[in-house]
Amino acid sequence: MEDVAIERETTDDVSLVVILGYYEGSDFISDQVKSIVKQKYKNIKLHIFDDSSRNPLVIDDLDLTRDQMQMLKIHNRQSNVGFSQNFLRALRRKYHGVKYFAFSDQDDIWDEDKLAKAVEVIETFQSDIPVLYCSRTESVDSAGNNMNVLSPLYKKSPSFSNALVQSISGGNTMVFNRAARDLIVTFSEGHKIVSHDWWCYQVISGAGGIVYYDSTSHVKYRQHEKNIVGSNVGVRAGIQRAFAVFRGRFKLWNDVNLKALECNQAYLTEVNQTRLLDFIEARRSMFFKRLFLAKRAGIHRQSFLGNCGLLFALLFNKL
């Protein structure tokens, strides 16, 4: 059941809200919170949603100044809803007067210009246009030391045809305007989405909004043994993705996403409605028709090897 307290209206006089999903993250949370409250973009409020941790987060444990403490608020869920739903349900809250929203993981470290850079990009577009900013990340080890590894650089323009089969950036990099927030909330209503960041990419691109992919990194993505979703760089990550495809996990995630998209297809552009229906029909069809419809839908991944994997997934009907 949805936490009723989470839905009440917030009247903080801020222009940007950071939503941080938290669960048993005491090891690294202090570093991340400090990097957020020290952002160059100052008019922010940090809302931490503790997903029913066995050891709830306590604000006094964060070693903040009194002024910094005023910048954050902790919400405790009555029951665990999972990392994706923790973010999406938090987004439903009625944030009065807030223009921008950002997702944050509990264990990263943000560069001090992260939010300022994102807002600068978003403000180049009209406020009624849904805009989603995302970026690359830079991996650091559990102690915060640089590993000299960046997430993949994607050169193809973000698009719905790409979003149907690939997420190009983590939720920990995402910043978006209220128009985008409203779309995400509308699309998510009544659906248990598995991956909130992939879903946001699909929603905004599908509805004709702007998805801006920043080729530079402003987030230090901490790698440690408790990561729910680890780095997507390297041979090991590629093998793990391949196993996920052939074990059927990717197909199950697509089942969830496509059902939710189909329920909201009236919000998609006409072209993307056609692409969605072609992709749905392709997954139900025999091999040659499946290839034809997938090609007509324009589905693709961002790299040559990714598209080779996509072809194999089509061959074995694992999409």
C-alpha atoms as a printed R data frame, in Angstrom:
    type eleno elety resid chain resno      x       y       z
1   ATOM     1    CA   MET     A     1  0.000   0.000   0.000
2   ATOM     2    CA   GLU     A     2  1.242   3.495  -0.817
3   ATOM     3    CA   ASP     A     3  2.518   5.494   2.147
4   ATOM     4    CA   VAL     A     4 -0.140   8.221   2.493
5   ATOM     5    CA   ALA     A     5  2.285  10.526   4.287
6   ATOM     6    CA   ILE     A     6  4.583  10.506   1.284
7   ATOM     7    CA   GLU     A     7  1.897  12.089  -0.944
8   ATOM     8    CA   ARG     A     8  1.172  15.181   1.101
9   ATOM     9    CA   GLU     A     9  2.109  18.582  -0.290
10  ATOM    10    CA   THR     A    10  5.539  20.086   0.292
11  ATOM    11    CA   THR     A    11  5.800  23.866   0.586
12  ATOM    12    CA   ASP     A    12  9.564  24.299   0.782
13  ATOM    13    CA   ASP     A    13 10.593  27.513  -0.975
14  ATOM    14    CA   VAL     A    14 13.066  25.831  -3.327
15  ATOM    15    CA   SER     A    15 13.384  25.483  -7.086
16  ATOM    16    CA   LEU     A    16 15.001  22.033  -7.206
17  ATOM    17    CA   VAL     A    17 14.288  18.863  -5.255
18  ATOM    18    CA   VAL     A    18 16.754  15.991  -5.048
19  ATOM    19    CA   ILE     A    19 15.134  12.616  -4.385
20  ATOM    20    CA   LEU     A    20 17.579  10.204  -2.781
21  ATOM    21    CA   GLY     A    21 16.596   6.548  -2.514
22  ATOM    22    CA   TYR     A    22 18.045   4.997   0.620
23  ATOM    23    CA   TYR     A    23 18.214   1.469   1.985
24  ATOM    24    CA   GLU     A    24 20.783   0.241   4.524
25  ATOM    25    CA   GLY     A    25 23.315   2.672   3.090
26  ATOM    26    CA   SER     A    26 25.059   4.014   6.174
27  ATOM    27    CA   ASP     A    27 28.538   3.134   4.854
28  ATOM    28    CA   PHE     A    28 28.630   5.855   2.186
29  ATOM    29    CA   ILE     A    29 25.615   8.130   2.615
30  ATOM    30    CA   SER     A    30 27.481  10.905   4.440
31  ATOM    31    CA   ASP     A    31 29.840  11.548   1.502
32  ATOM    32    CA   GLN     A    32 26.953  11.745  -0.945
33  ATOM    33    CA   VAL     A    33 24.804  14.035   1.194
34  ATOM    34    CA   LYS     A    34 27.727  16.405   1.720
35  ATOM    35    CA   SER     A    35 28.385  16.540  -2.018
36  ATOM    36    CA   ILE     A    36 24.722  17.481  -2.573
37  ATOM    37    CA   VAL     A    37 24.420  20.190   0.071
38  ATOM    38    CA   LYS     A    38 27.665  21.753  -1.234
39  ATOM    39    CA   GLN     A    39 26.383  22.111  -4.806
40  ATOM    40    CA   LYS     A    40 27.001  25.395  -6.643
41  ATOM    41    CA   TYR     A    41 23.277  25.415  -7.414
42  ATOM    42    CA   LYS     A    42 22.018  26.496  -3.988
43  ATOM    43    CA   ASN     A    43 18.216  26.653  -4.064
44  ATOM    44    CA   ILE     A    44 17.655  22.968  -3.353
45  ATOM    45    CA   LYS     A    45 16.019  20.596  -0.900
46  ATOM    46    CA   LEU     A    46 17.206  17.030  -0.424
47  ATOM    47    CA   HIS     A    47 14.450  14.508   0.322
48  ATOM    48    CA   ILE     A    48 15.797  11.154   1.490
49  ATOM    49    CA   PHE     A    49 13.335   8.268   1.249
50  ATOM    50    CA   ASP     A    50 14.385   5.439   3.551
51  ATOM    51    CA   ASP     A    51 12.855   2.263   2.111
52  ATOM    52    CA   SER     A    52 12.130   0.673   5.499
53  ATOM    53    CA   SER     A    53 15.750   0.006   6.485
54  ATOM    54    CA   ARG     A    54 16.328  -2.262   9.459
55  ATOM    55    CA   ASN     A    55 18.566   0.512  10.785
56  ATOM    56    CA   PRO     A    56 16.779   3.745   9.794
57  ATOM    57    CA   LEU     A    57 18.847   6.713   8.721
58  ATOM    58    CA   VAL     A    58 19.314   9.343  11.428
59  ATOM    59    CA   ILE     A    59 20.118  12.911  10.406
60  ATOM    60    CA   ASP     A    60 22.532  13.429  13.308
61  ATOM    61    CA   ASP     A    61 24.751  10.652  11.901
62  ATOM    62    CA   LEU     A    62 25.494  12.670   8.749
63  ATOM    63    CA   ASP     A    63 27.902  15.133  10.391
64  ATOM    64    CA   LEU     A    64 26.319  18.237   8.854
65  ATOM    65    CA   THR     A    65 26.245  21.857   9.933
66  ATOM    66    CA   ARG     A    66 22.973  23.303  11.211
67  ATOM    67    CA   ASP     A    67 22.416  25.158   7.909
68  ATOM    68    CA   GLN     A    68 23.067  21.996   5.912
69  ATOM    69    CA   MET     A    69 20.599  20.048   8.047
70  ATOM    70    CA   GLN     A    70 17.923  22.552   7.044
71  ATOM    71    CA   MET     A    71 18.442  21.531   3.424
72  ATOM    72    CA   LEU     A    72 17.295  17.948   3.878
73  ATOM    73    CA   LYS     A    73 14.358  15.921   5.096
74  ATOM    74    CA   ILE     A    74 14.152  12.196   5.812
75  ATOM    75    CA   HIS     A    75 11.016  10.149   5.076
76  ATOM    76    CA   ASN     A    76 10.659   6.608   6.428
77  ATOM    77    CA   ARG     A    77  8.516   4.139   4.512
78  ATOM    78    CA   GLN     A    78  6.351   1.751   6.499
79  ATOM    79    CA   SER     A    79  7.279  -1.174   4.232
80  ATOM    80    CA   ASN     A    80  9.942  -1.913   1.647
81  ATOM    81    CA   VAL     A    81  8.822  -1.131  -1.925
82  ATOM    82    CA   GLY     A    82 12.103  -1.726  -3.791
83  ATOM    83    CA   PHE     A    83 14.598   0.756  -5.228
84  ATOM    84    CA   SER     A    84 12.691   1.646  -8.405
85  ATOM    85    CA   GLN     A    85  9.331   2.164  -6.718
86  ATOM    86    CA   ASN     A    86 11.019   4.121  -3.949
87  ATOM    87    CA   PHE     A    87 12.021   6.752  -6.511
88  ATOM    88    CA   LEU     A    88  8.813   6.743  -8.549
89  ATOM    89    CA   ARG     A    89  6.512   6.926  -5.532
90  ATOM    90    CA   ALA     A    90  8.592   9.745  -4.071
91  ATOM    91    CA   LEU     A    91  8.109  11.630  -7.330
92  ATOM    92    CA   ARG     A    92  4.312  11.574  -6.828
93  ATOM    93    CA   ARG     A    93  4.580  13.878  -3.859
94  ATOM    94    CA   LYS     A    94  3.111  17.334  -4.555
95  ATOM    95    CA   TYR     A    95  6.201  19.541  -4.524
96  ATOM    96    CA   HIS     A    96  4.691  23.029  -4.563
97  ATOM    97    CA   GLY     A    97  6.575  25.543  -6.703
98  ATOM    98    CA   VAL     A    98  9.459  23.211  -7.560
99  ATOM    99    CA   LYS     A    99 10.722  23.538 -11.157
100 ATOM   100    CA   TYR     A   100 13.395  20.825 -11.307
101 ATOM   101    CA   PHE     A   101 13.900  17.334  -9.937
102 ATOM   102    CA   ALA     A   102 16.930  15.069  -9.624
103 ATOM   103    CA   PHE     A   103 17.424  11.443  -8.633
104 ATOM   104    CA   SER     A   104 20.309  10.467  -6.378
105 ATOM   105    CA   ASP     A   105 21.716   7.145  -5.262
106 ATOM   106    CA   GLN     A   106 22.986   6.766  -1.705
107 ATOM   107    CA   ASP     A   107 26.616   5.939  -2.367
108 ATOM   108    CA   ASP     A   108 27.893   8.236  -5.141
109 ATOM   109    CA   ILE     A   109 29.759  11.541  -4.936
110 ATOM   110    CA   TRP     A   110 28.575  14.481  -7.045
111 ATOM   111    CA   ASP     A   111 30.863  17.081  -8.594
112 ATOM   112    CA   GLU     A   112 29.922  20.492  -7.204
113 ATOM   113    CA   ASP     A   113 28.704  21.705 -10.615
114 ATOM   114    CA   LYS     A   114 26.475  18.680 -11.315
115 ATOM   115    CA   LEU     A   115 23.109  20.371 -10.724
116 ATOM   116    CA   ALA     A   116 24.174  23.746 -12.110
117 ATOM   117    CA   LYS     A   117 25.255  22.127 -15.376
118 ATOM   118    CA   ALA     A   118 21.998  20.183 -15.695
119 ATOM   119    CA   VAL     A   119 19.783  23.200 -14.966
120 ATOM   120    CA   GLU     A   120 21.766  25.295 -17.438
121 ATOM   121    CA   VAL     A   121 20.934  22.761 -20.153
122 ATOM   122    CA   ILE     A   122 17.280  22.386 -19.188
123 ATOM   123    CA   GLU     A   123 16.729  26.149 -19.157
124 ATOM   124    CA   THR     A   124 17.637  26.390 -22.839
125 ATOM   125    CA   PHE     A   125 14.219  24.836 -23.567
126 ATOM   126    CA   GLN     A   126 10.726  26.171 -22.909
127 ATOM   127    CA   SER     A   127  9.386  25.124 -19.514
128 ATOM   128    CA   ASP     A   128  6.339  23.367 -21.002
129 ATOM   129    CA   ILE     A   129  8.558  20.977 -22.974
130 ATOM   130    CA   PRO     A   130  9.472  17.820 -20.991
131 ATOM   131    CA   VAL     A   131 13.268  17.771 -20.667
132 ATOM   132    CA   LEU     A   132 15.370  14.986 -19.178
133 ATOM   133    CA   TYR     A   133 19.095  15.581 -18.622
134 ATOM   134    CA   CYS     A   134 21.423  12.618 -18.099
135 ATOM   135    CA   SER     A   135 25.164  12.034 -18.371
136 ATOM   136    CA   ARG     A   136 28.084   9.677 -18.221
137 ATOM   137    CA   THR     A   137 29.569   8.620 -14.888
138 ATOM   138    CA   GLU     A   138 33.096   8.149 -13.601
139 ATOM   139    CA   SER     A   139 33.772   5.027 -11.537
140 ATOM   140    CA   VAL     A   140 35.515   5.239  -8.173
141 ATOM   141    CA   ASP     A   141 36.329   2.444  -5.739
142 ATOM   142    CA   SER     A   142 34.714   1.927  -2.348
143 ATOM   143    CA   ALA     A   143 37.089   4.481  -0.795
144 ATOM   144    CA   GLY     A   144 36.233   7.095  -3.424
145 ATOM   145    CA   ASN     A   145 39.499   6.739  -5.336
146 ATOM   146    CA   ASN     A   146 39.404   7.344  -9.077
147 ATOM   147    CA   MET     A   147 39.482   4.146 -11.173
148 ATOM   148    CA   ASN     A   148 40.038   6.048 -14.462
149 ATOM   149    CA   VAL     A   149 36.962   4.406 -15.950
150 ATOM   150    CA   LEU     A   150 34.101   6.294 -17.585
151 ATOM   151    CA   SER     A   151 30.757   4.815 -18.546
152 ATOM   152    CA   PRO     A   152 30.381   4.187 -22.315
153 ATOM   153    CA   LEU     A   153 30.220   7.208 -24.594
154 ATOM   154    CA   TYR     A   154 27.073   6.967 -26.699
155 ATOM   155    CA   LYS     A   155 27.179   8.922 -29.939
156 ATOM   156    CA   LYS     A   156 23.769   8.214 -31.442
157 ATOM   157    CA   SER     A   157 21.035  10.691 -30.568
158 ATOM   158    CA   PRO     A   158 18.653   9.605 -27.797
159 ATOM   159    CA   SER     A   159 15.405   8.300 -29.256
160 ATOM   160    CA   PHE     A   160 12.367   6.179 -28.439
161 ATOM   161    CA   SER     A   161 13.549   3.475 -30.863
162 ATOM   162    CA   ASN     A   162 16.726   3.212 -28.810
163 ATOM   163    CA   ALA     A   163 14.909   3.540 -25.464
164 ATOM   164    CA   LEU     A   164 12.730   0.514 -26.244
165 ATOM   165    CA   VAL     A   165 15.780  -1.761 -25.962
166 ATOM   166    CA   GLN     A   166 18.402   0.193 -24.012
167 ATOM   167    CA   SER     A   167 18.913   2.568 -21.114
168 ATOM   168    CA   ILE     A   168 21.682   5.049 -21.911
169 ATOM   169    CA   SER     A   169 22.275   6.544 -18.473
170 ATOM   170    CA   GLY     A   170 21.775   5.848 -14.806
171 ATOM   171    CA   GLY     A   171 19.136   7.483 -12.656
172 ATOM   172    CA   ASN     A   172 21.942   8.865 -10.495
173 ATOM   173    CA   THR     A   173 22.719  11.339 -13.302
174 ATOM   174    CA   MET     A   174 19.145  12.383 -14.132
175 ATOM   175    CA   VAL     A   175 17.745  15.890 -13.666
176 ATOM   176    CA   PHE     A   176 14.441  16.947 -15.245
177 ATOM   177    CA   ASN     A   177 11.867  19.717 -15.288
178 ATOM   178    CA   ARG     A   178  8.320  19.687 -13.928
179 ATOM   179    CA   ALA     A   179  6.797  18.917 -17.335
180 ATOM   180    CA   ALA     A   180  8.918  15.753 -17.461
181 ATOM   181    CA   ARG     A   181  8.066  14.922 -13.848
182 ATOM   182    CA   ASP     A   182  4.341  15.178 -14.597
183 ATOM   183    CA   LEU     A   183  4.670  12.796 -17.558
184 ATOM   184    CA   ILE     A   184  6.664  10.254 -15.559
185 ATOM   185    CA   VAL     A   185  4.096  10.317 -12.740
186 ATOM   186    CA   THR     A   186  1.194   9.922 -15.191
187 ATOM   187    CA   PHE     A   187  2.823   7.030 -17.066
188 ATOM   188    CA   SER     A   188  3.839   5.258 -13.851
189 ATOM   189    CA   GLU     A   189  0.434   5.287 -12.151
190 ATOM   190    CA   GLY     A   190 -0.698   1.728 -11.410
191 ATOM   191    CA   HIS     A   191  2.459   0.074 -12.768
192 ATOM   192    CA   LYS     A   192  5.337  -1.586 -10.889
193 ATOM   193    CA   ILE     A   193  8.226  -0.482 -13.045
194 ATOM   194    CA   VAL     A   194 11.426  -2.481 -12.594
195 ATOM   195    CA   SER     A   195 14.033   0.099 -13.656
196 ATOM   196    CA   HIS     A   196 13.095   3.735 -13.027
197 ATOM   197    CA   ASP     A   197 15.925   5.251 -15.074
198 ATOM   198    CA   TRP     A   198 15.277   3.173 -18.192
199 ATOM   199    CA   TRP     A   199 11.577   3.939 -17.768
200 ATOM   200    CA   CYS     A   200 12.163   7.702 -17.598
201 ATOM   201    CA   TYR     A   201 14.143   7.535 -20.845
202 ATOM   202    CA   GLN     A   202 11.286   5.662 -22.525
203 ATOM   203    CA   VAL     A   203  8.583   8.011 -21.254
204 ATOM   204    CA   ILE     A   204 10.233  11.302 -22.180
205 ATOM   205    CA   SER     A   205 11.545  10.176 -25.570
206 ATOM   206    CA   GLY     A   206  8.261   8.446 -26.406
207 ATOM   207    CA   ALA     A   207  6.144  11.505 -25.627
208 ATOM   208    CA   GLY     A   208  8.293  13.725 -27.832
209 ATOM   209    CA   GLY     A   209 10.208  15.380 -25.034
210 ATOM   210    CA   ILE     A   210 13.899  16.255 -25.014
211 ATOM   211    CA   VAL     A   211 16.474  13.781 -23.707
212 ATOM   212    CA   TYR     A   212 19.860  15.491 -23.373
213 ATOM   213    CA   TYR     A   213 22.812  13.143 -22.993
214 ATOM   214    CA   ASP     A   214 25.896  14.871 -21.587
215 ATOM   215    CA   SER     A   215 29.104  13.245 -22.826
216 ATOM   216    CA   THR     A   216 30.989  14.532 -19.778
217 ATOM   217    CA   SER     A   217 30.695  13.119 -16.270
218 ATOM   218    CA   HIS     A   218 29.614  15.011 -13.152
219 ATOM   219    CA   VAL     A   219 28.998  11.959 -10.950
220 ATOM   220    CA   LYS     A   220 31.521   9.699  -9.249
221 ATOM   221    CA   TYR     A   221 29.862   6.278  -9.345
222 ATOM   222    CA   ARG     A   222 31.106   4.247  -6.385
223 ATOM   223    CA   GLN     A   223 31.778   0.561  -7.062
224 ATOM   224    CA   HIS     A   224 31.427  -1.765  -4.088
225 ATOM   225    CA   GLU     A   225 30.102  -5.192  -3.203
226 ATOM   226    CA   LYS     A   226 26.650  -3.905  -2.199
227 ATOM   227    CA   ASN     A   227 25.827  -2.244  -5.555
228 ATOM   228    CA   ILE     A   228 22.334  -3.187  -6.733
229 ATOM   229    CA   VAL     A   229 23.308  -2.383 -10.312
230 ATOM   230    CA   GLY     A   230 27.032  -2.239 -11.002
231 ATOM   231    CA   SER     A   231 29.107  -0.626 -13.708
232 ATOM   232    CA   ASN     A   232 28.163  -1.407 -17.315
233 ATOM   233    CA   VAL     A   233 31.783  -1.163 -18.493
234 ATOM   234    CA   GLY     A   234 34.050  -4.050 -19.496
235 ATOM   235    CA   VAL     A   235 33.916  -7.698 -20.525
236 ATOM   236    CA   ARG     A   236 32.440  -8.897 -17.238
237 ATOM   237    CA   ALA     A   237 29.538  -6.441 -17.496
238 ATOM   238    CA   GLY     A   238 28.923  -7.530 -21.087
239 ATOM   239    CA   ILE     A   239 28.814 -11.195 -20.076
240 ATOM   240    CA   GLN     A   240 26.391 -10.391 -17.255
241 ATOM   241    CA   ARG     A   241 24.100  -8.566 -19.700
242 ATOM   242    CA   ALA     A   242 24.225 -11.525 -22.089
243 ATOM   243    CA   PHE     A   243 23.260 -13.941 -19.308
244 ATOM   244    CA   ALA     A   244 20.413 -11.634 -18.290
245 ATOM   245    CA   VAL     A   245 19.086 -11.679 -21.860
246 ATOM   246    CA   PHE     A   246 19.236 -15.450 -22.301
247 ATOM   247    CA   ARG     A   247 17.805 -16.186 -18.869
248 ATOM   248    CA   GLY     A   248 14.768 -14.139 -19.871
249 ATOM   249    CA   ARG     A   249 15.179 -11.291 -17.377
250 ATOM   250    CA   PHE     A   250 15.424  -8.657 -20.104
251 ATOM   251    CA   LYS     A   251 12.270 -10.013 -21.720
252 ATOM   252    CA   LEU     A   252 10.401  -9.852 -18.412
253 ATOM   253    CA   TRP     A   253 11.470  -6.235 -17.922
254 ATOM   254    CA   ASN     A   254 10.264  -5.464 -21.434
255 ATOM   255    CA   ASP     A   255  6.923  -7.121 -20.633
256 ATOM   256    CA   VAL     A   256  6.447  -4.681 -17.742
257 ATOM   257    CA   ASN     A   257  7.581  -1.597 -19.651
258 ATOM   258    CA   LEU     A   258  5.612  -2.327 -22.807
259 ATOM   259    CA   LYS     A   259  2.406  -3.002 -20.897
260 ATOM   260    CA   ALA     A   260  2.751   0.356 -19.129
261 ATOM   261    CA   LEU     A   261  3.617   2.149 -22.377
262 ATOM   262    CA   GLU     A   262  0.668   0.568 -24.167
263 ATOM   263    CA   CYS     A   263 -1.680   1.784 -21.430
264 ATOM   264    CA   ASN     A   264 -0.345   5.313 -21.988
265 ATOM   265    CA   GLN     A   265  0.083   5.251 -25.750
266 ATOM   266    CA   ALA     A   266 -2.265   8.225 -26.184
267 ATOM   267    CA   TYR     A   267  0.529  10.387 -24.702
268 ATOM   268    CA   LEU     A   268  3.088   9.154 -27.239
269 ATOM   269    CA   THR     A   269  3.696  10.909 -30.534
270 ATOM   270    CA   GLU     A   270  1.940   9.320 -33.503
271 ATOM   271    CA   VAL     A   271  5.229   8.053 -34.893
272 ATOM   272    CA   ASN     A   272  6.198   6.507 -31.559
273 ATOM   273    CA   GLN     A   273  2.773   4.922 -31.154
274 ATOM   274    CA   THR     A   274  3.428   3.093 -34.419
275 ATOM   275    CA   ARG     A   275  6.932   2.102 -33.304
276 ATOM   276    CA   LEU     A   276  5.586   0.793 -30.012
277 ATOM   277    CA   LEU     A   277  2.875  -1.313 -31.669
278 ATOM   278    CA   ASP     A   278  5.357  -2.669 -34.227
279 ATOM   279    CA   PHE     A   279  7.735  -3.696 -31.451
280 ATOM   280    CA   ILE     A   280  4.957  -5.318 -29.421
281 ATOM   281    CA   GLU     A   281  3.783  -7.252 -32.497
282 ATOM   282    CA   ALA     A   282  7.357  -8.231 -33.365
283 ATOM   283    CA   ARG     A   283  7.792  -9.943 -29.990
284 ATOM   284    CA   ARG     A   284  4.729 -12.096 -30.741
285 ATOM   285    CA   SER     A   285  5.696 -13.002 -34.297
286 ATOM   286    CA   MET     A   286  7.690 -15.682 -36.062
287 ATOM   287    CA   PHE     A   287 11.329 -15.008 -36.898
288 ATOM   288    CA   PHE     A   288 11.198 -13.244 -40.282
289 ATOM   289    CA   LYS     A   289  8.191 -11.145 -39.388
290 ATOM   290    CA   ARG     A   290  9.865 -10.366 -36.074
291 ATOM   291    CA   LEU     A   291 12.941  -9.052 -37.892
292 ATOM   292    CA   PHE     A   292 10.827  -7.046 -40.332
293 ATOM   293    CA   LEU     A   293  8.743  -5.360 -37.629
294 ATOM   294    CA   ALA     A   294 11.765  -4.687 -35.423
295 ATOM   295    CA   LYS     A   295 13.517  -3.023 -38.346
296 ATOM   296    CA   ARG     A   296 10.401  -0.997 -39.185
297 ATOM   297    CA   ALA     A   297 10.207   0.131 -35.554
298 ATOM   298    CA   GLY     A   298 13.818   1.256 -35.884
299 ATOM   299    CA   ILE     A   299 14.917  -0.425 -32.658
300 ATOM   300    CA   HIS     A   300 18.655  -0.232 -32.101
301 ATOM   301    CA   ARG     A   301 21.334  -0.050 -29.466
302 ATOM   302    CA   GLN     A   302 24.132   2.478 -29.281
303 ATOM   303    CA   SER     A   303 27.101   0.330 -30.313
304 ATOM   304    CA   PHE     A   304 28.015  -2.246 -32.970
305 ATOM   305    CA   LEU     A   305 28.440  -5.006 -30.379
306 ATOM   306    CA   GLY     A   306 25.199  -3.942 -28.731
307 ATOM   307    CA   ASN     A   307 23.378  -4.319 -32.029
308 ATOM   308    CA   CYS     A   308 24.980  -7.734 -32.540
309 ATOM   309    CA   GLY     A   309 23.561  -8.738 -29.164
310 ATOM   310    CA   LEU     A   310 20.207  -7.273 -30.171
311 ATOM   311    CA   LEU     A   311 20.217  -9.394 -33.320
312 ATOM   312    CA   PHE     A   312 20.894 -12.544 -31.296
313 ATOM   313    CA   ALA     A   313 18.128 -11.606 -28.872
314 ATOM   314    CA   LEU     A   314 15.765 -11.227 -31.833
315 ATOM   315    CA   LEU     A   315 16.941 -14.554 -33.237
316 ATOM   316    CA   PHE     A   316 16.110 -16.414 -30.026
317 ATOM   317    CA   ASN     A   317 13.051 -14.281 -29.216
318 ATOM   318    CA   LYS     A   318 14.553 -12.986 -25.960
319 ATOM   319    CA   LEU     A   319 13.252  -9.427 -26.310
